[in-house]
Amino acid sequence: MPTLGVEFVIDPATTLQLLSWILGGAILGSVSGLVPGLHANNFALLLAGFAVAVPGPPLYVGCAMLAAGVVHTFLNAVPAMALGVPDAEMAVTALPGHRMVLEGRGPEAIRLSALGSLLAVLAAVPLAVPVTYAVTAAYPTIRANLPLVLATVVVALIASERTWRGRVGGTLSFALAAALGALTLDLSPDAPLEAGGMLAPLFAGLFGAPVLIDAIFGSGIPRQDEERIALPRWLVAATAVAGTLAGAVVGYIPGISAAIAAVAVLVLVPGGSGDRGYIVATSGVDTANTIFALFALVAIGQPRTGVMVAFEHANAPLELPVLILAVVVAGAIGFVLVIVVGDAYLELVGRTEYWKISAVVLGLLLVLSFLFTGVPGIAVFVVATAVGLIPVRLRARRVHLMGVLIGPLMFGL
């Protein structure tokens, strides 16, 4: 009876080398994700400048960058939840993750974020081809009617506020942010680091600094005990899958952020999941966008995100089986890291005087603004911070501040 020979088509040494590159990218993405105020685009453009100097096979360098981008979307939720938690009186206008931290449910919020990102990885891989085909087919129509699409989004966001005060606050916040974006986005000041222009001071000022300022006068993080996830499993899964699909759209419609997409997801997903659903949806959108951007690069040959710009700079070949493996492995690493690091992060911050942490992080945001945009960036940061304080005072959601990108696109500025 003849024996059946088994041929191993996977070289263990090559596989180990590939996994080492993926792990290296995951470590880099973890560090960047945990630095408050380091926007994904700034991080990606730093990667792009670094890519040409990295010795190694272009495919492996590309895998490392893709892994860094995926893990960044897992870990960036940790400082967003642990830093800048306001006092209890401000909880009504706090970000959803902050509200859960104030309730002592920070560990649950971290696990919800981790699940949202992990499920987005698992859902995006099989859905990538059909969804990318559908979105790319619709993209010319969307692009031709972009001002109308964006105007519809803005009106829907303002109308979704529950009070007239919130609607007025949302309108004012959008208008001021749009004016700020129109005046600053095209500026290209000399800076120590060439990594993304005005996005760093704008986003740090609009979304980071106001929360930290409120937190300086707060009482810090209360005791965190609850890890149990209160949402039903089916609702977590449904919200994550909806966030995954929204992540594909975010990459094709300029100005639409994960936060805006999450609001739309919660309207479509039944169950009234509130803050928990928002965290799952936002994390799912953020991670899925990174994955769908890879398939968009294959489909239309254009990098839709900063990470894909870095990928192109590395001259990495589009070998999808290997790149998908990198995405899945990075997703597994990010899932474990966000839980382990997130719990430790919350515990460390909870043991420290909160006003000191807030002051240090504010200083870090100023330093990053200077590094990326020089002295003009500091001025933009200060003005953006003033604008960012408005929605909270008028009991409106901060998502209206995305007018900084949407406004100039709507009016062709």
N, C-alpha and C positions, 0 to 999 in steps of 0.2 A: 504494500500500500504506500503510495508516494506521500512524502511529508509536505505539509503546506508551509511555505516560507513566509515570514512576516517581515516586511520592510518598513523601517521607521523613516518617515519622510520629514520628521522634525528633528533637527540636530540639537541635542541638549545644550551644547555650548552656545549656539546661536540664540536659542530660547532664553538661556540665562542672561546673555548679553542684552537682549531686548528687554527683559524684565528689569534689568538694572537701570536701563535708560528710563523706563516708565516710572520706576521708583524714584529716580532722581528728579524727574519732572513733577511727581506727586509731592515730594518734599518742597520743591520750589513753589508750587502752587499753595501748599499749606502755609508757608511763610508769608507769601503775598496776601493770602486770604485773611490772615490774622493781623495784618497791619491796618489799623483804622485809617480811612481816607484814601487808601490806594485803590483807585478806580480800576476796573478790569481793563479798560483801554490803555491806561497808563502802563499797567503791568505788562500788557501784551506788546506795546511798542518798545518797552525796555527789552523784552525778549527778542523782538525783531532786530534791535541793534546788536544784541549779544549773539544772535544765531550764527552770523557769518564767521565768528571767531571760535566757534565750538568745533573741536576736532572729533570726527566720527562720521559714520554713514548717514547721509541726509535723511534716510527713512527713519532711523532711530532718533535722530535729533527732532524730526517732526513728531514722532510718537511722544517724546518727552514733553514737547511744547503742548501737544494736545492733552496729555495727562495733566500738565500744570494748569491748563485752562479749566479742565473738568473739576479738579480738586479745589481750585480757587473758588468755584461756585458753591462747593460744599462748605468750605471753612469760612467764607466771608460772612456767613450768617451769625457766627459766634460773636465777633466784636459788635455787630449790629444789635444783638440782644443784650450783651453784657455791659456795654458802655453807653452812657448817656441815658440811663433810666431816670425819669423825672420823679418828682414827689407824688404821693398818692393823689393829691388834689388835681394833678394834671393828667391823671390816668385816662380820663375820658378822651383826651386828644393825643395820647401817646401812641406810638406805633404798636401794632398788635403783639409783637414779641415782647416789648417792654411791659405791656399790660399783664401778660402772663407771668413775667418775672416779678412784677409787683404783687401778684397773687401767690407767689411762692411756687409757681409751676414752670420755672425756667428750664429744668431738665426735660419736662414734657415738650416744651417749645423746641428745644434742640433736637429731640428725637423726631418730632413732626417735620422739622426742616430736613433732617437726614433722610427720612423716608420719602419726602417729596422729591429730593434730588435723586435718590437711588431708584425709585420707581420710574422717574423720568428717563434715566439711563436705560432701564430694562424695556420701557415702552418705546423709546425713540428708535432703538436699533431695528426692530421689525417694522416699525411704521415709517421709517425714514424714506424709503423709496417711493411708496404711493403718496405720502404727504408732500414730499418735495416735488413730485410730478404735478400734483394738484396746485400747489402754491405757485410754482414757476409758470404754470399755464395761466393762472389768474393775475400774475404780477404785472404784465403790461397794462392791463385795465386799471389795476390799483395805482400804478405809477402815473398813468394819464389823468387820473382823478384824485391824486394825492391830497390837494388842499381840501376837497370836499370830504374825503375819508377822515382826515384829521379833524376837521371842523365838527363832524358828526361825533367823533370820540370826545372832543372837548365838551360839547353840549350835553352828551350823555353823562359824563363825569360830574358836571355841575348839577344837572338835574337829579343825580343820585344822592346828593346831600339831603339829609332828612329835614333840615330847617331852612328858613329863608336867610337866617344869619349865616349859616354854612354856605349857602349858595352865593351870597354876596362875598363872603370871604374867599370862596373858591374862584369867583370871577376876578376879584382884585389880585389874588395871588397869581393866577394865570397871567393876567395882563402885565404885572410888574416883572414876573420871571421872563415872559416873552420879550419885553423891552430890554431886559438885561442880556438875554441871549443875543438879540439882534445887535447890540452894541459891542459885545465882547467875543463872540465865538470865532470871528474871523481874525482876531488879533494874533500875531505871532511874535511875541517879545523874545528877546535873547534871554536864555535861561541856562543854568548849569547842566541840566539834563534835557535832551530833546526827546520828549516822551509824551506827546498827546495834547499840547496846547492848553486851552482854557478849561477843559473838562474838569481837571483836578480842583482848582479853586472854586469853580461854579458848584460842583456837586458837594464838595466839602462844606461850602458855605450854606447852600440851600438846605441840605439834608442832614449834615453832621453837626455843625457848630450850634444851631439853635437847640437841639436836643441836649447837648453837653452844657450849654448855658443854663437851661432849666434844671439840669441835674446838679449843678453846683449848689443850688439852694434846696436840693432834695435831701432825703434821709438815707439814700443809698439802697443797696439791694437787701431785701429782707431774707430771712431764712428760706432756703430752697429745699423742699422735701419731696414733692410729688413728681414721680417719673412716669406713672401710668398714663397711657394715652386714652383720653376720654372719647375720642371720635370712634364710631364704628369702623371696622376694617374696610367694609365696602365703600364707605364715604371717603376714607383716606385714599383708597385706590382710585375711585372715580375722580376725585379732585386732582390727584397727581396726573392721571391720564389726560384730563382736560387741560391741565397746565402744560403738559407735554405738547399737545396740539397747538396751544396758544404760543408756545415757544417757537414753533416753526414760523408762525405769522410775525412774531416780534422781529425776527431777523430780516424780514422783507419790507416792513413798513417803518421808515425812519421816524424817530421820535417816540415810538411806542415802547415803554419800559416794561419790565417784569411786573412792577406794581400796578400799572394800568391794566395789563393783561389779567392779573390776578383778580381785579375788581370785576372784569367781564366774566371770568371763570365762575366766580361765586354767584353771579346772577343766573348762570346757566345750570350749575350743579345744584340739585335739590338738597334739602336737609338742614339749611340754616346753620352752616358750620362756623360762621363768624370768624373770630381771630384765628382759631386753629386751622380752618380751611384756607384762610389768607396766607398763613405761613407755608402750608403744604403747596398751595398753588404758586406762590412767588418763587419758592425754591425749585419747583418743577419747571417753571418757565425759564428761569435763569440757567439751569443745567441743560435743559433740552435745547435751548438756543445755541449753546456751544456745539452740540452734536449735529443739529440740523445745518449749522453753518458749514460743516465739513461736506455734507452732501450737496449743499448749494454750490460750493466751490467745484465739485465734480460736475454738477448739472449745468451751470451757467458760466463757470470759469471766473467768477468774481468772489473775492473774499468779503463776506458780509459782517465779520466781526474783527476786532483787533487781534484775537488769537489766530485767526486765519491769515491775517496780514503777516504775522510773525512766521506762520507755517510756510507761506510763500517765500519769505526772505531766506528760509533755510533750504530752499530748493528741494523740498521733500517730495518724493513721488507719491501719487495718489493711489497707493495700494490698499484698497478698502479693507480686505480681510485683516491685515496686520493693524491698520489704524482702528478698526472696530474693536479688536482685541485690546488695544491700548486704552480705549474709552471704557470698556467693561472693567478691566483690571483697575483703572484709575477710580472708577465709580465705587468699587468695593473698598479700595483703600480710603477714599474720602468718607465713606459711610462710617467706617470704624473710627477714623480720626476725629470726625466732627462730634461724635458722642464722647469719646475719651477726653479729647482736648476741651470740648465745650463744658463738660462738668467741672473739670479742673479750673478752667477760665472763670466760671461763675463763682467757684469757691474762693479763688484767689482775690477776685474783685470784691467779693462780699466781706473779706477780712481787712480790706484797706479802706481808709477814709475816702469817701466817694468824691468829695470836692477836689482832693488832690489828684485823683485819677482823671477827672474831667478836665482840670487845668492842664495836666500833662498832655492829654490827647489833643486839646485845643492847640497847644504849642506845637505838637507834631503836625497837625493840619496846616498850621502856618508855615512850618518848615517845608512840607511837601509842596505847598503852593509856590513857595519861592524856588524850590529845586526845579519844578516843572515849568514855571512861567515867569520867574524873576520878580522884581519889585512890583510891576503892574499886577501880577497875580495876587499879591497880598492885598492890594486895593480892591480887586475884584472879589476876593474872599470876604472882605469886610462888608462890602455892599450886599453880596449874596446872603450873608448871615442876617443882615437887617431884613431883607425880603423873606428869608426863611422863617423868621419869627412871626410873620403875619398870620398864616393859616391857623396856628395853634390858638392865637389870641381871639380869633373869630370863629373858633370851633368848626373849622373846615379840615378836610384831609390834606396831608402834605402832597399827595399825588398830583395836585393841581400845579405844583411847582415844576412839573415836567414841561410846562409851557416854555421853559428856557430852551428846549429843543423844538417843541411842536410849533410854537409861534413863528419863529423865523422860517420854518418850512412851509407853514400855511400861507404866509404872505410873501414868500419868495425873497426874504431879506438875507 
